[in-house]
Amino acid sequence: MDHHSGETDEWVVEIKMGIQEIRLLYHHINDSLYGPYPNKSIYSIDQLAYLRALKNKLFAIICEYSYDMEEFDK
């Protein structure tokens, strides 16, 4: 099994997730950033930026899924 990106020696992995797992991950990241007891002090500035970007990508996936399912139901 090759876990290298081809362009560099950086280790990479791809994961397939269902919509329920995507929603759970989104809520977990959102709660860790903005929930009732956020602990942002454990993250570096770069990590916070990455988590915010990942949250936005997950939100886009959820929106796309909702749109696709709405179109499918018609």
mmCIF file as gemmi writes it, N, C-alpha and C atoms, coordinates in Angstrom:
data_model
loop_
_atom_site.group_PDB
_atom_site.id
_atom_site.type_symbol
_atom_site.label_atom_id
_atom_site.label_alt_id
_atom_site.label_comp_id
_atom_site.label_asym_id
_atom_site.label_entity_id
_atom_site.label_seq_id
_atom_site.pdbx_PDB_ins_code
_atom_site.Cartn_x
_atom_site.Cartn_y
_atom_site.Cartn_z
_atom_site.occupancy
_atom_site.B_iso_or_equiv
_atom_site.pdbx_formal_charge
_atom_site.auth_seq_id
_atom_site.auth_asym_id
_atom_site.pdbx_PDB_model_num
ATOM 1 N N . MET Axp A 1 ? 0.853 -1.171 0 1 0 ? 1 A 1
ATOM 2 C CA . MET Axp A 1 ? 0 0 0 1 0 ? 1 A 1
ATOM 3 C C . MET Axp A 1 ? 0.902 1.237 0 1 0 ? 1 A 1
ATOM 4 N N . ASP Axp A 2 ? 0.709 2.117 -0.969 1 0 ? 2 A 1
ATOM 5 C CA . ASP Axp A 2 ? 1.524 3.319 -1.092 1 0 ? 2 A 1
ATOM 6 C C . ASP Axp A 2 ? 0.802 4.502 -0.459 1 0 ? 2 A 1
ATOM 7 N N . HIS Axp A 3 ? 1.427 5.104 0.546 1 0 ? 3 A 1
ATOM 8 C CA . HIS Axp A 3 ? 0.842 6.258 1.234 1 0 ? 3 A 1
ATOM 9 C C . HIS Axp A 3 ? 1.586 7.548 0.924 1 0 ? 3 A 1
ATOM 10 N N . HIS Axp A 4 ? 2.345 7.557 -0.165 1 0 ? 4 A 1
ATOM 11 C CA . HIS Axp A 4 ? 3.086 8.764 -0.519 1 0 ? 4 A 1
ATOM 12 C C . HIS Axp A 4 ? 2.399 9.467 -1.669 1 0 ? 4 A 1
ATOM 13 N N . SER Axp A 5 ? 2.492 10.791 -1.689 1 0 ? 5 A 1
ATOM 14 C CA . SER Axp A 5 ? 1.711 11.6 -2.616 1 0 ? 5 A 1
ATOM 15 C C . SER Axp A 5 ? 2.242 11.607 -4.036 1 0 ? 5 A 1
ATOM 16 N N . GLY Axp A 6 ? 3.358 11.042 -4.343 1 0 ? 6 A 1
ATOM 17 C CA . GLY Axp A 6 ? 3.853 11.043 -5.707 1 0 ? 6 A 1
ATOM 18 C C . GLY Axp A 6 ? 4.656 12.292 -6.02 1 0 ? 6 A 1
ATOM 19 N N . GLU Axp A 7 ? 4.184 13.459 -5.636 1 0 ? 7 A 1
ATOM 20 C CA . GLU Axp A 7 ? 4.904 14.707 -5.869 1 0 ? 7 A 1
ATOM 21 C C . GLU Axp A 7 ? 5.992 14.917 -4.826 1 0 ? 7 A 1
ATOM 22 N N . THR Axp A 8 ? 5.705 14.513 -3.615 1 0 ? 8 A 1
ATOM 23 C CA . THR Axp A 8 ? 6.664 14.656 -2.516 1 0 ? 8 A 1
ATOM 24 C C . THR Axp A 8 ? 6.68 13.356 -1.736 1 0 ? 8 A 1
ATOM 25 N N . ASP Axp A 9 ? 7.497 13.314 -0.726 1 0 ? 9 A 1
ATOM 26 C CA . ASP Axp A 9 ? 7.533 12.139 0.147 1 0 ? 9 A 1
ATOM 27 C C . ASP Axp A 9 ? 6.55 12.265 1.301 1 0 ? 9 A 1
ATOM 28 N N . GLU Axp A 10 ? 5.648 13.238 1.218 1 0 ? 10 A 1
ATOM 29 C CA . GLU Axp A 10 ? 4.665 13.441 2.271 1 0 ? 10 A 1
ATOM 30 C C . GLU Axp A 10 ? 3.707 12.254 2.324 1 0 ? 10 A 1
ATOM 31 N N . TRP Axp A 11 ? 3.406 11.798 3.525 1 0 ? 11 A 1
ATOM 32 C CA . TRP Axp A 11 ? 2.499 10.679 3.733 1 0 ? 11 A 1
ATOM 33 C C . TRP Axp A 11 ? 1.071 11.172 3.625 1 0 ? 11 A 1
ATOM 34 N N . VAL Axp A 12 ? 0.241 10.498 2.843 1 0 ? 12 A 1
ATOM 35 C CA . VAL Axp A 12 ? -1.154 10.895 2.655 1 0 ? 12 A 1
ATOM 36 C C . VAL Axp A 12 ? -2.063 9.683 2.786 1 0 ? 12 A 1
ATOM 37 N N . VAL Axp A 13 ? -3.338 9.961 3.069 1 0 ? 13 A 1
ATOM 38 C CA . VAL Axp A 13 ? -4.34 8.907 3.167 1 0 ? 13 A 1
ATOM 39 C C . VAL Axp A 13 ? -5.669 9.474 2.696 1 0 ? 13 A 1
ATOM 40 N N . GLU Axp A 14 ? -6.495 8.638 2.1 1 0 ? 14 A 1
ATOM 41 C CA . GLU Axp A 14 ? -7.845 9.027 1.709 1 0 ? 14 A 1
ATOM 42 C C . GLU Axp A 14 ? -8.833 8.212 2.523 1 0 ? 14 A 1
ATOM 43 N N . ILE Axp A 15 ? -9.906 8.876 2.956 1 0 ? 15 A 1
ATOM 44 C CA . ILE Axp A 15 ? -10.924 8.219 3.773 1 0 ? 15 A 1
ATOM 45 C C . ILE Axp A 15 ? -12.282 8.422 3.117 1 0 ? 15 A 1
ATOM 46 N N . LYS Axp A 16 ? -13.068 7.366 3.038 1 0 ? 16 A 1
ATOM 47 C CA . LYS Axp A 16 ? -14.447 7.483 2.577 1 0 ? 16 A 1
ATOM 48 C C . LYS Axp A 16 ? -15.331 7.556 3.81 1 0 ? 16 A 1
ATOM 49 N N . MET Axp A 17 ? -16.228 8.558 3.813 1 0 ? 17 A 1
ATOM 50 C CA . MET Axp A 17 ? -17.11 8.75 4.955 1 0 ? 17 A 1
ATOM 51 C C . MET Axp A 17 ? -18.527 8.964 4.462 1 0 ? 17 A 1
ATOM 52 N N . GLY Axp A 18 ? -19.481 8.468 5.217 1 0 ? 18 A 1
ATOM 53 C CA . GLY Axp A 18 ? -20.879 8.729 4.937 1 0 ? 18 A 1
ATOM 54 C C . GLY Axp A 18 ? -21.279 10.086 5.489 1 0 ? 18 A 1
ATOM 55 N N . ILE Axp A 19 ? -22.47 10.517 5.135 1 0 ? 19 A 1
ATOM 56 C CA . ILE Axp A 19 ? -22.928 11.845 5.553 1 0 ? 19 A 1
ATOM 57 C C . ILE Axp A 19 ? -23.06 11.946 7.074 1 0 ? 19 A 1
ATOM 58 N N . GLN Axp A 20 ? -23.429 10.87 7.745 1 0 ? 20 A 1
ATOM 59 C CA . GLN Axp A 20 ? -23.537 10.92 9.205 1 0 ? 20 A 1
ATOM 60 C C . GLN Axp A 20 ? -22.173 11.152 9.851 1 0 ? 20 A 1
ATOM 61 N N . GLU Axp A 21 ? -21.129 10.513 9.311 1 0 ? 21 A 1
ATOM 62 C CA . GLU Axp A 21 ? -19.785 10.723 9.838 1 0 ? 21 A 1
ATOM 63 C C . GLU Axp A 21 ? -19.307 12.156 9.561 1 0 ? 21 A 1
ATOM 64 N N . ILE Axp A 22 ? -19.644 12.671 8.389 1 0 ? 22 A 1
ATOM 65 C CA . ILE Axp A 22 ? -19.286 14.05 8.042 1 0 ? 22 A 1
ATOM 66 C C . ILE Axp A 22 ? -19.949 15.024 9.012 1 0 ? 22 A 1
ATOM 67 N N . ARG Axp A 23 ? -21.232 14.805 9.278 1 0 ? 23 A 1
ATOM 68 C CA . ARG Axp A 23 ? -21.947 15.687 10.214 1 0 ? 23 A 1
ATOM 69 C C . ARG Axp A 23 ? -21.356 15.606 11.62 1 0 ? 23 A 1
ATOM 70 N N . LEU Axp A 24 ? -21.032 14.405 12.076 1 0 ? 24 A 1
ATOM 71 C CA . LEU Axp A 24 ? -20.447 14.232 13.398 1 0 ? 24 A 1
ATOM 72 C C . LEU Axp A 24 ? -19.096 14.946 13.489 1 0 ? 24 A 1
ATOM 73 N N . LEU Axp A 25 ? -18.256 14.792 12.474 1 0 ? 25 A 1
ATOM 74 C CA . LEU Axp A 25 ? -16.955 15.459 12.457 1 0 ? 25 A 1
ATOM 75 C C . LEU Axp A 25 ? -17.127 16.972 12.435 1 0 ? 25 A 1
ATOM 76 N N . TYR Axp A 26 ? -18.061 17.464 11.619 1 0 ? 26 A 1
ATOM 77 C CA . TYR Axp A 26 ? -18.343 18.903 11.559 1 0 ? 26 A 1
ATOM 78 C C . TYR Axp A 26 ? -18.736 19.435 12.938 1 0 ? 26 A 1
ATOM 79 N N . HIS Axp A 27 ? -19.662 18.748 13.602 1 0 ? 27 A 1
ATOM 80 C CA . HIS Axp A 27 ? -20.132 19.216 14.911 1 0 ? 27 A 1
ATOM 81 C C . HIS Axp A 27 ? -19.017 19.154 15.959 1 0 ? 27 A 1
ATOM 82 N N . HIS Axp A 28 ? -18.193 18.144 15.883 1 0 ? 28 A 1
ATOM 83 C CA . HIS Axp A 28 ? -17.092 18.028 16.836 1 0 ? 28 A 1
ATOM 84 C C . HIS Axp A 28 ? -16.103 19.19 16.654 1 0 ? 28 A 1
ATOM 85 N N . ILE Axp A 29 ? -15.733 19.476 15.416 1 0 ? 29 A 1
ATOM 86 C CA . ILE Axp A 29 ? -14.806 20.583 15.153 1 0 ? 29 A 1
ATOM 87 C C . ILE Axp A 29 ? -15.444 21.912 15.546 1 0 ? 29 A 1
ATOM 88 N N . ASN Axp A 30 ? -16.709 22.098 15.19 1 0 ? 30 A 1
ATOM 89 C CA . ASN Axp A 30 ? -17.399 23.337 15.539 1 0 ? 30 A 1
ATOM 90 C C . ASN Axp A 30 ? -17.46 23.521 17.061 1 0 ? 30 A 1
ATOM 91 N N . ASP Axp A 31 ? -17.789 22.463 17.778 1 0 ? 31 A 1
ATOM 92 C CA . ASP Axp A 31 ? -17.848 22.559 19.237 1 0 ? 31 A 1
ATOM 93 C C . ASP Axp A 31 ? -16.476 22.847 19.839 1 0 ? 31 A 1
ATOM 94 N N . SER Axp A 32 ? -15.428 22.259 19.264 1 0 ? 32 A 1
ATOM 95 C CA . SER Axp A 32 ? -14.094 22.504 19.814 1 0 ? 32 A 1
ATOM 96 C C . SER Axp A 32 ? -13.644 23.94 19.567 1 0 ? 32 A 1
ATOM 97 N N . LEU Axp A 33 ? -14.161 24.56 18.499 1 0 ? 33 A 1
ATOM 98 C CA . LEU Axp A 33 ? -13.794 25.947 18.195 1 0 ? 33 A 1
ATOM 99 C C . LEU Axp A 33 ? -14.717 26.96 18.859 1 0 ? 33 A 1
ATOM 100 N N . TYR Axp A 34 ? -16.021 26.67 18.89 1 0 ? 34 A 1
ATOM 101 C CA . TYR Axp A 34 ? -17.001 27.684 19.298 1 0 ? 34 A 1
ATOM 102 C C . TYR Axp A 34 ? -18.004 27.205 20.341 1 0 ? 34 A 1
ATOM 103 N N . GLY Axp A 35 ? -17.832 25.995 20.846 1 0 ? 35 A 1
ATOM 104 C CA . GLY Axp A 35 ? -18.805 25.432 21.772 1 0 ? 35 A 1
ATOM 105 C C . GLY Axp A 35 ? -18.807 26.126 23.121 1 0 ? 35 A 1
ATOM 106 N N . PRO Axp A 36 ? -19.592 25.613 24.055 1 0 ? 36 A 1
ATOM 107 C CA . PRO Axp A 36 ? -19.725 26.253 25.365 1 0 ? 36 A 1
ATOM 108 C C . PRO Axp A 36 ? -18.419 26.264 26.156 1 0 ? 36 A 1
ATOM 109 N N . TYR Axp A 37 ? -17.527 25.309 25.884 1 0 ? 37 A 1
ATOM 110 C CA . TYR Axp A 37 ? -16.25 25.245 26.6 1 0 ? 37 A 1
ATOM 111 C C . TYR Axp A 37 ? -15.093 25.109 25.62 1 0 ? 37 A 1
ATOM 112 N N . PRO Axp A 38 ? -14.945 26.053 24.707 1 0 ? 38 A 1
ATOM 113 C CA . PRO Axp A 38 ? -13.838 25.93 23.744 1 0 ? 38 A 1
ATOM 114 C C . PRO Axp A 38 ? -12.494 26.086 24.446 1 0 ? 38 A 1
ATOM 115 N N . ASN Axp A 39 ? -11.527 25.319 24.019 1 0 ? 39 A 1
ATOM 116 C CA . ASN Axp A 39 ? -10.194 25.381 24.612 1 0 ? 39 A 1
ATOM 117 C C . ASN Axp A 39 ? -9.192 25.697 23.505 1 0 ? 39 A 1
ATOM 118 N N . LYS Axp A 40 ? -9.293 26.905 22.97 1 0 ? 40 A 1
ATOM 119 C CA . LYS Axp A 40 ? -8.453 27.304 21.849 1 0 ? 40 A 1
ATOM 120 C C . LYS Axp A 40 ? -6.986 27.413 22.237 1 0 ? 40 A 1
ATOM 121 N N . SER Axp A 41 ? -6.704 27.522 23.517 1 0 ? 41 A 1
ATOM 122 C CA . SER Axp A 41 ? -5.321 27.693 23.935 1 0 ? 41 A 1
ATOM 123 C C . SER Axp A 41 ? -4.464 26.456 23.665 1 0 ? 41 A 1
ATOM 124 N N . ILE Axp A 42 ? -5.084 25.308 23.419 1 0 ? 42 A 1
ATOM 125 C CA . ILE Axp A 42 ? -4.296 24.105 23.148 1 0 ? 42 A 1
ATOM 126 C C . ILE Axp A 42 ? -3.874 24.021 21.685 1 0 ? 42 A 1
ATOM 127 N N . TYR Axp A 43 ? -4.409 24.918 20.833 1 0 ? 43 A 1
ATOM 128 C CA . TYR Axp A 43 ? -4.089 24.905 19.413 1 0 ? 43 A 1
ATOM 129 C C . TYR Axp A 43 ? -3.168 26.063 19.052 1 0 ? 43 A 1
ATOM 130 N N . SER Axp A 44 ? -2.278 25.807 18.087 1 0 ? 44 A 1
ATOM 131 C CA . SER Axp A 44 ? -1.462 26.896 17.555 1 0 ? 44 A 1
ATOM 132 C C . SER Axp A 44 ? -2.313 27.698 16.569 1 0 ? 44 A 1
ATOM 133 N N . ILE Axp A 45 ? -1.81 28.839 16.16 1 0 ? 45 A 1
ATOM 134 C CA . ILE Axp A 45 ? -2.524 29.673 15.185 1 0 ? 45 A 1
ATOM 135 C C . ILE Axp A 45 ? -2.745 28.892 13.887 1 0 ? 45 A 1
ATOM 136 N N . ASP Axp A 46 ? -1.734 28.165 13.441 1 0 ? 46 A 1
ATOM 137 C CA . ASP Axp A 46 ? -1.858 27.367 12.215 1 0 ? 46 A 1
ATOM 138 C C . ASP Axp A 46 ? -2.903 26.273 12.366 1 0 ? 46 A 1
ATOM 139 N N . GLN Axp A 47 ? -2.938 25.624 13.524 1 0 ? 47 A 1
ATOM 140 C CA . GLN Axp A 47 ? -3.921 24.577 13.757 1 0 ? 47 A 1
ATOM 141 C C . GLN Axp A 47 ? -5.335 25.141 13.785 1 0 ? 47 A 1
ATOM 142 N N . LEU Axp A 48 ? -5.516 26.302 14.404 1 0 ? 48 A 1
ATOM 143 C CA . LEU Axp A 48 ? -6.835 26.937 14.423 1 0 ? 48 A 1
ATOM 144 C C . LEU Axp A 48 ? -7.285 27.284 13.003 1 0 ? 48 A 1
ATOM 145 N N . ALA Axp A 49 ? -6.378 27.805 12.198 1 0 ? 49 A 1
ATOM 146 C CA . ALA Axp A 49 ? -6.708 28.136 10.808 1 0 ? 49 A 1
ATOM 147 C C . ALA Axp A 49 ? -7.084 26.876 10.041 1 0 ? 49 A 1
ATOM 148 N N . TYR Axp A 50 ? -6.347 25.791 10.263 1 0 ? 50 A 1
ATOM 149 C CA . TYR Axp A 50 ? -6.658 24.528 9.591 1 0 ? 50 A 1
ATOM 150 C C . TYR Axp A 50 ? -8.029 24.01 10.015 1 0 ? 50 A 1
ATOM 151 N N . LEU Axp A 51 ? -8.321 24.045 11.313 1 0 ? 51 A 1
ATOM 152 C CA . LEU Axp A 51 ? -9.613 23.559 11.801 1 0 ? 51 A 1
ATOM 153 C C . LEU Axp A 51 ? -10.768 24.392 11.255 1 0 ? 51 A 1
ATOM 154 N N . ARG Axp A 52 ? -10.582 25.704 11.17 1 0 ? 52 A 1
ATOM 155 C CA . ARG Axp A 52 ? -11.632 26.561 10.591 1 0 ? 52 A 1
ATOM 156 C C . ARG Axp A 52 ? -11.839 26.243 9.112 1 0 ? 52 A 1
ATOM 157 N N . ALA Axp A 53 ? -10.751 26.039 8.375 1 0 ? 53 A 1
ATOM 158 C CA . ALA Axp A 53 ? -10.856 25.699 6.953 1 0 ? 53 A 1
ATOM 159 C C . ALA Axp A 53 ? -11.517 24.337 6.772 1 0 ? 53 A 1
ATOM 160 N N . LEU Axp A 54 ? -11.151 23.373 7.61 1 0 ? 54 A 1
ATOM 161 C CA . LEU Axp A 54 ? -11.761 22.041 7.53 1 0 ? 54 A 1
ATOM 162 C C . LEU Axp A 54 ? -13.247 22.107 7.857 1 0 ? 54 A 1
ATOM 163 N N . LYS Axp A 55 ? -13.603 22.896 8.872 1 0 ? 55 A 1
ATOM 164 C CA . LYS Axp A 55 ? -15.018 23.069 9.22 1 0 ? 55 A 1
ATOM 165 C C . LYS Axp A 55 ? -15.794 23.636 8.039 1 0 ? 55 A 1
ATOM 166 N N . ASN Axp A 56 ? -15.22 24.622 7.364 1 0 ? 56 A 1
ATOM 167 C CA . ASN Axp A 56 ? -15.884 25.214 6.194 1 0 ? 56 A 1
ATOM 168 C C . ASN Axp A 56 ? -16.039 24.208 5.054 1 0 ? 56 A 1
ATOM 169 N N . LYS Axp A 57 ? -15.029 23.377 4.839 1 0 ? 57 A 1
ATOM 170 C CA . LYS Axp A 57 ? -15.122 22.351 3.79 1 0 ? 57 A 1
ATOM 171 C C . LYS Axp A 57 ? -16.204 21.328 4.137 1 0 ? 57 A 1
ATOM 172 N N . LEU Axp A 58 ? -16.257 20.925 5.39 1 0 ? 58 A 1
ATOM 173 C CA . LEU Axp A 58 ? -17.28 19.97 5.813 1 0 ? 58 A 1
ATOM 174 C C . LEU Axp A 58 ? -18.674 20.574 5.678 1 0 ? 58 A 1
ATOM 175 N N . PHE Axp A 59 ? -18.811 21.854 6.011 1 0 ? 59 A 1
ATOM 176 C CA . PHE Axp A 59 ? -20.094 22.528 5.85 1 0 ? 59 A 1
ATOM 177 C C . PHE Axp A 59 ? -20.509 22.528 4.381 1 0 ? 59 A 1
ATOM 178 N N . ALA Axp A 60 ? -19.565 22.786 3.49 1 0 ? 60 A 1
ATOM 179 C CA . ALA Axp A 60 ? -19.856 22.775 2.05 1 0 ? 60 A 1
ATOM 180 C C . ALA Axp A 60 ? -20.311 21.389 1.597 1 0 ? 60 A 1
ATOM 181 N N . ILE Axp A 61 ? -19.704 20.354 2.127 1 0 ? 61 A 1
ATOM 182 C CA . ILE Axp A 61 ? -20.101 18.982 1.79 1 0 ? 61 A 1
ATOM 183 C C . ILE Axp A 61 ? -21.526 18.719 2.261 1 0 ? 61 A 1
ATOM 184 N N . ILE Axp A 62 ? -21.841 19.146 3.475 1 0 ? 62 A 1
ATOM 185 C CA . ILE Axp A 62 ? -23.186 18.956 4.02 1 0 ? 62 A 1
ATOM 186 C C . ILE Axp A 62 ? -24.21 19.714 3.179 1 0 ? 62 A 1
ATOM 187 N N . CYS Axp A 63 ? -23.894 20.938 2.797 1 0 ? 63 A 1
ATOM 188 C CA . CYS Axp A 63 ? -24.804 21.726 1.951 1 0 ? 63 A 1
ATOM 189 C C . CYS Axp A 63 ? -25.006 21.067 0.59 1 0 ? 63 A 1
ATOM 190 N N . GLU Axp A 64 ? -23.922 20.596 -0.009 1 0 ? 64 A 1
ATOM 191 C CA . GLU Axp A 64 ? -24.025 19.935 -1.308 1 0 ? 64 A 1
ATOM 192 C C . GLU Axp A 64 ? -24.878 18.675 -1.21 1 0 ? 64 A 1
ATOM 193 N N . TYR Axp A 65 ? -24.668 17.906 -0.146 1 0 ? 65 A 1
ATOM 194 C CA . TYR Axp A 65 ? -25.475 16.706 0.066 1 0 ? 65 A 1
ATOM 195 C C . TYR Axp A 65 ? -26.949 17.07 0.194 1 0 ? 65 A 1
ATOM 196 N N . SER Axp A 66 ? -27.249 18.088 1.001 1 0 ? 66 A 1
ATOM 197 C CA . SER Axp A 66 ? -28.643 18.505 1.206 1 0 ? 66 A 1
ATOM 198 C C . SER Axp A 66 ? -29.275 18.966 -0.107 1 0 ? 66 A 1
ATOM 199 N N . TYR Axp A 67 ? -28.522 19.71 -0.904 1 0 ? 67 A 1
ATOM 200 C CA . TYR Axp A 67 ? -29.015 20.182 -2.192 1 0 ? 67 A 1
ATOM 201 C C . TYR Axp A 67 ? -29.272 19.009 -3.138 1 0 ? 67 A 1
ATOM 202 N N . ASP Axp A 68 ? -28.311 18.095 -3.2 1 0 ? 68 A 1
ATOM 203 C CA . ASP Axp A 68 ? -28.45 16.923 -4.076 1 0 ? 68 A 1
ATOM 204 C C . ASP Axp A 68 ? -29.639 16.064 -3.67 1 0 ? 68 A 1
ATOM 205 N N . MET Axp A 69 ? -29.846 15.888 -2.383 1 0 ? 69 A 1
ATOM 206 C CA . MET Axp A 69 ? -30.96 15.059 -1.918 1 0 ? 69 A 1
ATOM 207 C C . MET Axp A 69 ? -32.286 15.745 -2.171 1 0 ? 69 A 1
ATOM 208 N N . GLU Axp A 70 ? -32.318 17.075 -2.075 1 0 ? 70 A 1
ATOM 209 C CA . GLU Axp A 70 ? -33.535 17.823 -2.37 1 0 ? 70 A 1
ATOM 210 C C . GLU Axp A 70 ? -33.887 17.674 -3.846 1 0 ? 70 A 1
ATOM 211 N N . GLU Axp A 71 ? -32.886 17.776 -4.711 1 0 ? 71 A 1
ATOM 212 C CA . GLU Axp A 71 ? -33.095 17.618 -6.154 1 0 ? 71 A 1
ATOM 213 C C . GLU Axp A 71 ? -33.529 16.178 -6.46 1 0 ? 71 A 1
ATOM 214 N N . PHE Axp A 72 ? -32.968 15.209 -5.748 1 0 ? 72 A 1
ATOM 215 C CA . PHE Axp A 72 ? -33.295 13.81 -5.979 1 0 ? 72 A 1
ATOM 216 C C . PHE Axp A 72 ? -34.733 13.51 -5.581 1 0 ? 72 A 1
ATOM 217 N N . ASP Axp A 73 ? -35.207 14.166 -4.529 1 0 ? 73 A 1
ATOM 218 C CA . ASP Axp A 73 ? -36.56 13.923 -4.034 1 0 ? 73 A 1
ATOM 219 C C . ASP Axp A 73 ? -37.636 14.497 -4.936 1 0 ? 73 A 1
ATOM 220 N N . LYS Axp A 74 ? -37.283 15.416 -5.836 1 0 ? 74 A 1
ATOM 221 C CA . LYS Axp A 74 ? -38.288 16.054 -6.699 1 0 ? 74 A 1
ATOM 222 C C . LYS Axp A 74 ? -38.734 15.15 -7.809 1 0 ? 74 A 1
